[in-house]
């Protein structure tokens, strides 16, 4: 997000002082542009208005790099953001793409995306699970779990939930959540809470799903973020509907629709 704001500001030949004037301290804008501070919704809207840009021009979450060549990362980001998973899988399996995957971090990201694409495209979960395990194992030698490792673990947990295996799902989700508050915050960590809640919902454990939703909303808002909030509120509305809590359902759905419209976030409607 900060990088996009900085790029657009420079394209308009504006200084940080000019953009921040009357909105926030120049030092705060500098922190935002350098990824050291996450603006809340009101501040982000003000900055976007000052720069005459739409919110959907800002990258709200960061895709991981699979290559040193930016054009390959750009294709990946485009396909991911447009949710074109069949094309993404073909792109990742192309030998030209594979040849550009060099480092350990790039390898981990490559297998993570291949696992996600396989999960979305194929009814057989075996390939998705195998690729996600390869992604997670790429970080085994590192003591602190990276965001990508946590995402791989929680996605594996969701797959086990789809298979109706609660113990395996719970163990993987617990590993993904281990000491999540102790490391550096990244917006992609918000996804972990949503997938944990969705896995519990898949297993018909609505109370546990609600716990992850509440924890996720607290975690996200405490970091002045909004990414995945629309999805969490949409899942909350679904659970409230199934539990016959009409008022709670309507309020959660209203929150989800508002956030979806405000931040142009794609919301899962398939439960």
N, C-alpha and C positions, 0 to 999 in steps of 0.2 A: 504493500500500500504506500509506504513512505517513499519508496523508489519511484513509483508512478507519479506521485505528487511533485517530487523534485524534478523529474523529467519534464512534466508539463509546465511547471513554473519556469524552467530554463528556456523551454521552447517559446514562451511568451516574453522572454527577456525581462522577467520581474525578479527583484531581489527578495530575500526572505523578509526584510523589513516591510516592503510594500505589501506582501501577501498577508503577513501576520498582523499588520496594523489594525487595531480595533477588534481583533478576534482573539489573539493569544500573544504571549511573549514570543519574541523572535527565537529565544533559546528553546522554547517548546516546539516550535515549527522545525527547528534544526534537529531536535531529538526525534520527532516524528519521521522526518526525511531519512534519518540514519537508523531507523528501526529500533530506537531505544525507548519510544513511548507510543502507546496505542491510543489514538484519539477516540473519545466517546462519539455517539451518533450526532449530537448537536454540533460539536466542534468539527467533525468531518463534513457535515452538511455546509457549514459556514465556509470552510476552506474550498470546497467544491464550487460553491456559489461565487466566491471571490475569483476563482480561476475559470469560471464559466464552463465547467465540465459536468458530465453526468456521472452518477455513482457507478454505473456499469463500466466506466472507463478505468476504474480503479481495481487493481487485483486485490480481492478481499482475502484470498488465501494463496499460499505460495506452492507452486509445483516444484518437485525435486528434480535435480539435474541428472541426466543420463549420459551426457557427453560434454566434452570441452568445446564442441562446435555448436554455437548458439542456434543455428537453424534447425538442428535436430530437437533441441529443447523447445523451440517455438512450435514445431509441429506437434510435439507431445502435449504442450499446454493447450493448444487449440483443440485438439481432439478430446482431451479430458474435460475442458470447460464446456464443450458442446455435447458431452456425453455420447460420443460416437465410438462405442466400445469395440464394435466389429472392426472398424477402420484402425482403431488404436492397436488391436491385437495384430492385425496384418502389418502395420508399421513396425511394431516391436520385433516381429519375427523376420522382417526383411534383413537379409545379410548385410546390407549397407548400414542399417541401424546398429546391428550387433557389433560390427567392426569398429564402431565409434565409442563403444562402452569400454572404458579403460580402467578406471580406478575402482577401489573397493566400494566407495560411497555410490559411485555411478552404477555398479553392479547390483548393489542392494536396492537402489531406486528402480532399476530396470526390472528386476524380478517382482518387486512390489506391484508395479504397474501392469506387468504381464499377468500376475495373479488376479488383480482386480478386473482386468479386461476378460480373462478366462471365466471368472465368476459371473460376470454380467452377460456373457455371450453363450456359454455352454451350460447345459443342464447337468452335466457330469461335474461334480465338485472336485474330482481327484486332481486335475491339472491345476486348478486354482490353489488348492491346498499345497501341492508340491512346490509351486512357484513362490508362494508366500513363505513357506518353510525355508526355501533357499535365500529369500530376502532377509529373514530374521537371523539365520545362521551366519550371514555375512557380517553381523555386528557382535558375534559371540565373544570375541576377544576384548571387547570394550566393556569396562565395568559399568559405566553410566549408560542407561538405555537412551538411544536417540529417539527423536520424534518418529522417525520412519520405522524403527524397531517396534515402538509402541503401537503404531498403526497396523503393522503386520500382525502383531500378536492379537490385537482386538478383532481384526478381520478374520483371523483363524478361529477366534472364539465364536464369532458370528456364524461361521461355516459349521462349527460343531453344534450350534443351536439349531441351525437349519436341518441338521441330521438328527435332532432330538436327543442330544447327548449333554445334559445339563452339567454334569460334573466336569467334563472336559472343557466345556464352554466357560464355566466359572473360573477354572484354574488359569486359563489363558487370559481372561479379562483381568483377573487379579494381578497377573504378571505385567500386563500392559499398564495398569494403574499404579504400580509400585513406585512410591516416592515421586509421583507426578508433580507435586507442588514444590519440590526441592530444586528442580533444574530450571534453566532459562525458559521463559514462556515463548511459545510459538502458536500462532492461530490454528495451525493444523492439529494441535493437541485437543481443540474443541471437539473434533470429530470422534475422538475416543469415547467421550461420554455418550454421544448419540448412538454409536454402534453398540456400546454396552447396554444402553436402554433398549435398543431395538432387538438385541439378542435375547434379553429377558422377556420382552414382549413375545418374541417368536416361541419361547418356551412356556408361554401362558402364565408367567410369573409376573403379574401386573404390579404387585407391591414393590418388587425389586426393580422393575422398570421405572416406576415412579421415583424410587430413590435415586437412580442414575440420572433421571431427568432433572430432579431438584438439585443434585450435586453439580450437574452440568451447567444449569442456569446460574448458579452461584459462582462457579469457577469462571465462566465466560464473562459475566458482568463485573466480577472483581478485577478482571484484567482490562476493563473498558473496551471490550470487544462485543461484537454482535454476530459474528460468523457462526452459523449452525443454530442460533436461537430460534429462527423461524421453524426449522425442522424439529427441534425439541418441543416447541409449543404445539406443533401439528400432531406429534405423537401423543402428547398429553391430552389433546382434544379427542383423539381416537380412543384412548383408554377411558376417559371420562364418559364418552358416548356408550362404550360397552358396559360401563359400570352404572349407567343410568343417571349420571350426574349432569343434567342438562345445562344448568347455569355455568358450571365449571367448563363444560365442553364449549359453550358459546364464547366464553371469555378467552379460553386458550386458542380457539380458532380465530377470534378477532385479533389476538396478539400475533399469531402466525401470519395472517393475511397482511397485517400492517407492516411487519418486518420484511415479508417477502416483497411487497411493493416498494418499500423504502430502499432496500438494499439490493433488489434484483436478484435475490437468492433462489435457486431452484429448490423446490420443496418436494420431498418424497410423498406421494399420495397412495402408494401401493402397499397396503398392509394385509 
